[in-house]
Amino acid sequence: MALFLGAAFILLAIAGLLAAADAALGVRSRAELLALAEDSPRRGNAIRAIADDEAAHLNALSFARVFTETLAAVLITLVLAYSLDELWLELVIATLVMTAVTFALVGSSPRTVGTHHPDAVIRFAAPTMRALRLILGPVATSLIRISNRVTPGRSTGGARIRDEQQLLSMVDQAAEQSLLENDDRDYIHSLVEFGDTLVREVMVPRIDMVTVSSELSVRETLEQMLASRHSRIPVVGGEIDDVAGVAYLRDASKFMLRRADEVDSSRVTRIMKPAIFVPEVQRADKLLRRMQSESNHLALVVDEYGGISGLVTLEDLIEELLGEINDEHDREELEVTPEADGAFLVSARLGVEELGELFGIELDDDEVDTVGGLVAKHLGRLPEPGDTVVVAGVELTAVETERRRQRLLTARARWIGNEDTDGVESEDGAQLLGKKEDES
């Protein structure tokens, strides 16, 4: 019986080693395993083989660990059966002993060691893992395939990230544990979210586009480019929807240097290049790849009716990924100005989601992208100074509008939460307070 008891504890020690190796592999990527193999001349081949087929080695480890734990439980039960006469007492004691021993020697402590000292554990256990893979690999894989037929949807390839949200959640956890810098976390979020971004979300809207008439001369076009500080400008005919092409600063400058005598008599159409047109619902990542492959830096965005709704540049797309890129000609535009009472003076071009972030809420709208669009949508008309709406607990008051076009320039955003208002709630849940009346 002493032999059985000793064998049981040896098996539990082996199970603990396997659990530590399992935990160590879980915190090391393939690249890290290959780097570890380079630093481990004696066991480099074994570690390299594990990195090349990690899932199969994990399956073999799991199978061997379960086998050793089960065999140890049987041996301890036999020892108790020999020592005790009451069957129920044997079962109770065997259950309690195996639960405590398995948790301490297999479940908790070894996994903690494997997580905190993965390289040392992998180096030590690499030959054992390779041997188990060669001996038990086919058996473990066959059993898992049988299990997959009983419970469809599982794979033999180990854990997999189910969706983008799970990936982002893992990235956030890594940043919280200081495994990632906050900037790196933001970049990863931008990369993942960029795939769901539409062109209309990053474009320069139609009303803010700078264009030149096709009737202008090359000199006049060059002067307008220098004044507006744009190196590429769409060339239009009688109206903005009639885009003839795109004028480039380098082409205008080259023409002026080489044909100075023709710079006043030649129209801009002589140096312009064809424009590319993209739908506003196209994904931004696809447009970025297209612009890179075609060496194009500007595209005109068209709506569902074929009209020009804006333009997007290569810089706009890159900024969506990496953040603002300011050069020596860019003017700093502050879109949000905090006020003393906790409110914010915001640009009408501020995004709806960014507005929500100011107050720590999720704010989204499928129909509009900016604060200006949000106010106009809930008012049902063009806003005037003093007009106020409440959306999701945020009170938006029109502050400044452009007289000529009657478009909103700035608004005041204030959090009121669930405060009672005298406004009438619209069908989409916004409180329409209307224009504030003068008390005089």
C-alpha positions as CSV (number, residue, x, y, z in Angstrom):
1,M,0.0,0.0,0.0
2,A,2.9,2.3,0.6
3,L,4.0,1.7,-2.9
4,F,0.6,2.7,-4.2
5,L,0.6,5.9,-2.1
6,G,4.1,6.8,-3.3
7,A,3.1,6.2,-6.9
8,A,0.1,8.4,-6.5
9,F,2.1,11.4,-5.3
10,I,4.6,10.9,-8.1
11,L,1.8,11.0,-10.6
12,L,0.4,14.1,-9.0
13,A,3.8,15.7,-9.2
14,I,4.0,14.8,-12.9
15,A,0.5,16.3,-13.4
16,G,1.7,19.5,-11.7
17,L,4.6,19.8,-14.1
18,L,2.2,19.3,-17.1
19,A,-0.1,22.0,-15.7
20,A,2.8,24.4,-15.3
21,A,3.9,23.7,-18.9
22,D,0.4,24.2,-20.1
23,A,0.2,27.6,-18.3
24,A,3.6,28.6,-19.6
25,L,2.7,27.9,-23.2
26,G,-0.5,30.0,-22.7
27,V,1.5,33.2,-22.0
28,R,4.1,32.8,-24.8
29,S,3.5,33.5,-28.4
30,R,5.0,31.6,-31.3
31,A,7.5,34.4,-31.9
32,E,8.6,34.3,-28.2
33,L,9.0,30.5,-28.4
34,L,11.2,30.8,-31.4
35,A,13.3,33.4,-29.7
36,L,13.6,31.2,-26.6
37,A,14.7,28.3,-28.9
38,E,17.5,30.5,-30.2
39,D,18.7,31.2,-26.6
40,S,18.5,27.5,-25.6
41,P,21.1,25.5,-27.7
42,R,20.5,22.2,-25.9
43,R,16.7,22.2,-26.1
44,G,16.3,24.6,-29.0
45,N,15.1,21.9,-31.4
46,A,12.4,20.7,-29.0
47,I,11.1,24.2,-28.3
48,R,11.1,25.0,-32.0
49,A,9.1,21.9,-32.7
50,I,6.6,22.9,-30.0
51,A,6.3,26.4,-31.5
52,D,5.6,24.9,-35.0
53,D,2.7,22.7,-33.7
54,E,1.6,24.2,-30.4
55,A,-2.0,23.0,-30.5
56,A,-1.0,19.3,-30.8
57,H,1.4,19.6,-27.9
58,L,-1.3,21.2,-25.8
59,N,-3.7,18.4,-26.6
60,A,-1.1,15.8,-25.6
61,L,-0.4,17.7,-22.3
62,S,-4.1,17.8,-21.4
63,F,-4.6,14.1,-22.1
64,A,-1.5,13.1,-20.1
65,R,-2.5,15.4,-17.2
66,V,-6.0,14.0,-17.0
67,F,-4.6,10.5,-17.2
68,T,-2.1,10.9,-14.4
69,E,-4.7,12.7,-12.1
70,T,-7.2,9.9,-12.7
71,L,-4.7,7.1,-12.1
72,A,-3.5,8.9,-8.9
73,A,-7.2,9.1,-7.7
74,V,-7.6,5.3,-8.3
75,L,-4.4,4.5,-6.4
76,I,-5.4,6.6,-3.4
77,T,-8.9,5.1,-3.4
78,L,-7.3,1.6,-3.3
79,V,-5.1,2.6,-0.4
80,L,-8.1,3.8,1.5
81,A,-10.2,0.7,0.6
82,Y,-7.4,-1.5,2.1
83,S,-7.2,0.6,5.3
84,L,-10.9,1.3,6.0
85,D,-13.9,-1.0,6.2
86,E,-16.7,1.5,5.5
87,L,-17.2,2.1,1.7
88,W,-18.9,5.4,2.1
89,L,-16.1,6.6,4.4
90,E,-13.5,5.5,1.8
91,L,-15.3,7.5,-1.0
92,V,-15.7,10.7,1.1
93,I,-12.1,10.7,2.3
94,A,-10.8,9.9,-1.2
95,T,-12.9,12.7,-2.7
96,L,-11.7,15.2,-0.1
97,V,-8.0,14.2,-0.3
98,M,-7.9,14.2,-4.1
99,T,-9.8,17.6,-4.3
100,A,-7.4,19.3,-1.9
101,V,-4.2,17.7,-3.3
102,T,-5.2,18.2,-7.0
103,F,-6.1,21.9,-6.4
104,A,-2.9,22.6,-4.5
105,L,-0.4,20.5,-6.4
106,V,-1.9,20.5,-9.9
107,G,-4.5,23.3,-10.3
108,S,-3.2,26.4,-8.5
109,S,0.5,26.4,-7.6
110,P,2.0,24.9,-10.8
111,R,0.0,27.2,-13.0
112,T,1.1,30.2,-11.0
113,V,4.7,29.0,-11.5
114,G,4.2,28.5,-15.2
115,T,2.6,31.9,-15.6
116,H,5.3,33.8,-13.7
117,H,8.3,31.8,-15.0
118,P,7.3,30.6,-18.4
119,D,10.8,30.4,-20.0
120,A,12.3,28.3,-17.3
121,V,9.3,25.9,-17.2
122,I,9.3,25.5,-21.0
123,R,13.1,24.9,-21.1
124,F,12.7,22.2,-18.4
125,A,9.6,20.5,-19.7
126,A,10.4,20.8,-23.5
127,P,11.7,17.2,-23.8
128,T,8.8,15.8,-21.9
129,M,6.3,17.7,-24.0
130,R,7.9,16.4,-27.2
131,A,7.9,12.9,-25.9
132,L,4.2,13.1,-25.0
133,R,3.4,14.6,-28.4
134,L,5.1,11.8,-30.2
135,I,3.5,9.1,-28.0
136,L,0.1,10.4,-27.1
137,G,-0.5,13.0,-29.9
138,P,-2.5,10.7,-32.2
139,V,-4.6,9.3,-29.3
140,A,-5.3,12.8,-27.9
141,T,-6.2,14.2,-31.3
142,S,-8.5,11.2,-32.1
143,L,-10.4,11.6,-28.8
144,I,-10.8,15.4,-29.4
145,R,-12.2,14.7,-32.8
146,I,-14.7,12.3,-31.3
147,S,-15.6,15.0,-28.8
148,N,-16.1,17.5,-31.6
149,R,-18.6,15.3,-33.2
150,V,-20.6,15.1,-30.0
151,T,-20.2,18.9,-29.4
152,P,-19.9,20.6,-32.8
153,G,-18.3,24.0,-33.1
154,R,-15.1,23.2,-31.1
155,S,-11.7,22.9,-32.8
156,T,-8.5,21.1,-32.1
157,G,-6.5,24.2,-32.5
158,G,-6.8,25.5,-29.0
159,A,-8.4,28.8,-27.9
160,R,-9.4,31.2,-30.6
161,I,-10.5,34.8,-30.5
162,R,-14.1,34.8,-31.4
163,D,-14.6,38.4,-32.5
164,E,-13.1,41.8,-32.7
165,Q,-14.6,42.9,-29.4
166,Q,-12.9,40.0,-27.6
167,L,-9.6,41.0,-29.2
168,L,-10.1,44.6,-28.1
169,S,-11.0,43.5,-24.6
170,M,-7.8,41.5,-24.4
171,V,-5.8,44.5,-25.6
172,D,-7.4,46.7,-22.9
173,Q,-6.6,44.1,-20.2
174,A,-3.0,44.0,-21.5
175,A,-2.8,47.8,-21.2
176,E,-4.3,47.8,-17.7
177,Q,-1.6,45.3,-16.7
178,S,1.1,47.5,-18.2
179,L,2.0,44.9,-20.8
180,L,1.1,47.4,-23.5
181,E,1.6,51.2,-23.7
182,N,-1.6,53.2,-23.9
183,D,-0.5,54.6,-27.3
184,D,-0.1,51.0,-28.6
185,R,-3.5,50.1,-27.3
186,D,-5.0,53.1,-29.2
187,Y,-3.2,52.1,-32.4
188,I,-4.6,48.6,-32.2
189,H,-8.1,49.9,-31.5
190,S,-7.8,52.2,-34.6
191,L,-6.6,49.4,-36.8
192,V,-9.5,47.1,-35.8
193,E,-12.1,49.9,-36.0
194,F,-10.7,51.2,-39.3
195,G,-12.2,48.2,-41.1
196,D,-15.7,49.3,-40.1
197,T,-15.2,53.0,-41.0
198,L,-17.0,54.3,-44.0
199,V,-15.5,57.0,-46.4
200,R,-18.3,59.5,-45.4
201,E,-17.1,59.4,-41.8
202,V,-13.6,60.7,-42.7
203,M,-14.3,62.9,-45.8
204,V,-14.2,66.7,-46.0
205,P,-17.9,67.6,-46.5
206,R,-19.0,69.3,-49.7
207,I,-19.6,72.7,-48.1
208,D,-16.0,72.8,-46.8
209,M,-14.4,71.8,-50.2
210,V,-12.0,74.2,-51.9
211,T,-12.4,74.1,-55.6
212,V,-11.3,76.1,-58.7
213,S,-13.3,76.9,-61.8
214,S,-12.2,75.2,-65.0
215,E,-12.3,78.7,-66.6
216,L,-9.3,79.9,-64.4
217,S,-5.8,80.2,-65.8
218,V,-2.9,78.2,-64.5
219,R,-1.6,81.3,-62.7
220,E,-4.9,82.0,-61.0
221,T,-5.1,78.4,-60.0
222,L,-1.6,78.5,-58.6
223,E,-2.4,81.6,-56.6
224,Q,-5.6,80.1,-55.2
225,M,-3.7,76.9,-54.2
226,L,-1.1,79.0,-52.3
227,A,-3.8,81.1,-50.6
228,S,-5.8,78.0,-49.5
229,R,-2.6,76.0,-48.6
230,H,-3.9,73.0,-50.6
231,S,-1.6,71.1,-52.9
232,R,-4.5,69.3,-54.7
233,I,-7.8,71.0,-55.7
234,P,-10.7,69.7,-57.6
235,V,-11.5,71.5,-60.9
236,V,-15.2,72.1,-61.5
237,G,-17.4,73.4,-64.3
238,G,-20.5,75.4,-63.8
239,E,-21.3,73.7,-60.4
240,I,-19.6,71.6,-57.9
241,D,-21.1,68.4,-59.1
242,D,-19.5,68.9,-62.5
243,V,-15.9,67.8,-61.5
244,A,-13.6,67.9,-64.5
245,G,-10.4,66.7,-62.8
246,V,-7.9,67.6,-60.1
247,A,-5.2,70.2,-60.3
248,Y,-1.9,69.5,-58.6
249,L,0.4,72.2,-57.1
250,R,3.5,70.5,-58.5
251,D,2.1,70.4,-62.0
252,A,1.1,74.1,-61.9
253,S,4.5,75.1,-60.5
254,K,6.3,73.0,-63.2
255,F,4.1,74.6,-65.9
256,M,4.9,78.1,-64.6
257,L,8.6,77.5,-64.6
258,R,8.8,75.9,-68.0
259,R,6.2,77.9,-69.9
260,A,6.0,81.3,-68.1
261,D,4.8,83.0,-71.2
262,E,1.7,80.7,-71.4
263,V,0.8,80.7,-67.7
264,D,-1.9,83.4,-68.1
265,S,-3.4,82.3,-71.3
266,S,-3.6,78.5,-70.5
267,R,-6.5,77.2,-68.6
268,V,-6.2,74.9,-65.6
269,T,-7.8,72.1,-67.7
270,R,-4.5,71.8,-69.5
271,I,-2.6,70.6,-66.5
272,M,-5.3,68.8,-64.5
273,K,-5.4,65.1,-64.1
274,P,-8.5,62.7,-64.0
275,A,-10.4,62.5,-60.8
276,I,-11.4,59.3,-59.1
277,F,-14.8,58.9,-57.7
278,V,-15.9,56.6,-54.8
279,P,-19.2,56.0,-53.1
280,E,-19.6,57.4,-49.6
281,V,-20.5,54.0,-48.2
282,Q,-17.2,52.4,-49.4
283,R,-15.1,51.1,-46.5
284,A,-12.1,53.3,-45.7
285,D,-9.6,50.5,-45.6
286,K,-10.4,49.4,-49.2
287,L,-10.1,53.0,-50.4
288,L,-6.7,53.3,-48.7
289,R,-5.4,50.2,-50.4
290,R,-6.7,51.5,-53.8
291,M,-5.1,54.9,-53.3
292,Q,-1.8,53.2,-52.4
293,S,-1.9,50.9,-55.4
294,E,-2.8,53.7,-57.8
295,S,-0.5,56.3,-56.2
296,N,-3.5,58.7,-55.8
297,H,-3.8,61.2,-53.0
298,L,-7.4,62.5,-53.5
299,A,-10.8,61.0,-54.3
300,L,-14.2,62.7,-54.8
301,V,-17.0,61.1,-52.8
302,V,-20.4,60.7,-54.4
303,D,-23.7,60.1,-52.7
304,E,-26.4,57.6,-53.7
305,Y,-27.8,60.1,-56.2
306,G,-24.5,60.7,-58.0
307,G,-23.9,64.2,-56.5
308,I,-20.6,65.2,-54.9
309,S,-20.9,64.9,-51.1
310,G,-17.2,65.6,-50.3
311,L,-13.7,64.6,-50.9
312,V,-11.2,62.4,-49.0
313,T,-7.4,62.5,-49.2
314,L,-4.8,59.9,-48.4
315,E,-3.8,62.1,-45.4
316,D,-7.4,61.9,-44.0
317,L,-7.3,58.1,-44.1
318,I,-3.9,57.9,-42.5
319,E,-5.0,60.3,-39.8
320,E,-7.9,58.1,-39.1
321,L,-5.4,55.3,-38.3
322,L,-2.6,57.2,-36.6
323,G,-4.2,60.4,-35.3
324,E,-3.7,64.0,-36.4
325,I,-0.7,64.7,-38.6
326,N,0.1,68.4,-38.4
327,D,2.7,69.9,-40.8
328,E,4.1,73.4,-40.8
329,H,1.1,74.7,-42.8
330,D,-1.7,73.2,-40.7
331,R,-3.6,75.6,-38.4
332,E,-4.6,74.3,-35.1
333,E,-8.4,74.2,-34.8
334,L,-9.7,73.6,-31.3
335,E,-13.0,71.7,-31.7
336,V,-13.8,71.5,-28.0
337,T,-13.5,74.4,-25.5
338,P,-14.3,73.6,-21.8
339,E,-16.4,76.2,-19.9
340,A,-16.4,77.0,-16.2
341,D,-19.8,75.4,-15.5
342,G,-18.8,72.0,-16.9
343,A,-20.3,72.6,-20.4
344,F,-18.3,72.6,-23.6
345,L,-18.3,74.9,-26.6
346,V,-18.0,72.5,-29.5
347,S,-17.5,72.8,-33.3
348,A,-20.5,71.7,-35.4
349,R,-18.1,69.4,-37.2
350,L,-17.3,67.4,-34.0
351,G,-18.3,63.8,-34.4
352,V,-21.4,62.4,-32.6
353,E,-19.3,59.7,-30.9
354,E,-16.7,62.2,-29.8
355,L,-19.5,64.3,-28.3
356,G,-20.6,61.3,-26.3
357,E,-17.1,60.7,-25.1
358,L,-17.0,64.2,-23.5
359,F,-19.8,63.1,-21.1
360,G,-18.8,59.4,-20.8
361,I,-21.8,58.0,-22.7
362,E,-22.2,56.0,-25.8
363,L,-23.8,58.3,-28.4
364,D,-24.4,57.1,-32.0
365,D,-26.6,58.0,-34.9
366,D,-27.0,56.1,-38.1
367,E,-28.2,59.1,-40.1
368,V,-25.8,61.9,-39.1
369,D,-22.1,62.0,-38.2
370,T,-21.6,65.5,-36.6
371,V,-23.0,67.7,-33.9
372,G,-24.4,70.1,-36.6
373,G,-26.2,67.3,-38.3
374,L,-27.5,66.0,-35.0
375,V,-29.0,69.4,-34.1
376,A,-30.5,69.9,-37.5
377,K,-32.0,66.4,-37.5
378,H,-33.8,66.8,-34.2
379,L,-35.0,70.3,-35.0
380,G,-36.2,69.3,-38.4
381,R,-34.8,72.5,-39.9
382,L,-31.7,74.6,-40.1
383,P,-30.7,75.7,-36.7
384,E,-30.7,79.4,-35.6
385,P,-28.7,80.8,-32.6
386,G,-30.5,79.9,-29.4
387,D,-32.2,76.7,-30.7
388,T,-31.8,73.9,-28.2
389,V,-32.4,70.2,-28.3
390,V,-31.7,67.4,-25.8
391,V,-30.3,64.2,-27.0
392,A,-29.5,61.3,-24.6
393,G,-29.2,63.7,-21.6
394,V,-27.0,66.2,-23.5
395,E,-28.4,69.6,-24.1
396,L,-27.2,71.2,-27.3
397,T,-27.7,74.9,-27.9
398,A,-26.8,76.5,-31.2
399,V,-24.4,79.4,-30.6
400,E,-23.1,80.6,-33.9
401,T,-24.4,80.1,-37.5
402,E,-23.1,81.2,-40.9
403,R,-25.6,83.7,-42.2
404,R,-25.1,83.1,-45.9
405,R,-25.7,79.3,-45.7
406,Q,-27.5,79.2,-42.3
407,R,-25.3,76.3,-41.3
408,L,-24.3,75.8,-37.7
409,L,-20.7,76.6,-36.7
410,T,-20.6,76.1,-33.0
411,A,-22.8,74.8,-30.3
412,R,-22.8,74.6,-26.5
413,A,-23.1,71.1,-25.0
414,R,-24.2,70.6,-21.4
415,W,-25.0,67.4,-19.5
416,I,-28.4,67.5,-17.9
417,G,-29.0,63.8,-17.5
418,N,-32.6,63.0,-16.8
419,E,-33.6,66.5,-15.6
420,D,-37.2,67.4,-16.4
421,T,-37.6,69.7,-19.4
422,D,-40.6,71.6,-20.8
423,G,-39.9,70.4,-24.3
424,V,-41.8,67.9,-26.3
425,E,-40.2,64.6,-27.0
426,S,-39.8,63.6,-30.6
427,E,-40.2,60.2,-32.1
428,D,-36.5,59.4,-31.8
429,G,-36.3,60.4,-28.2
430,A,-34.9,63.9,-28.4
431,Q,-36.3,66.8,-26.4
432,L,-37.1,69.7,-28.7
433,L,-36.9,72.9,-26.6
434,G,-37.0,75.2,-29.5
435,K,-35.5,78.7,-29.7
436,K,-34.9,80.5,-26.4
437,E,-37.0,83.6,-26.1
438,D,-35.7,86.9,-24.9
439,E,-37.0,87.8,-21.5
440,S,-37.2,91.4,-22.3
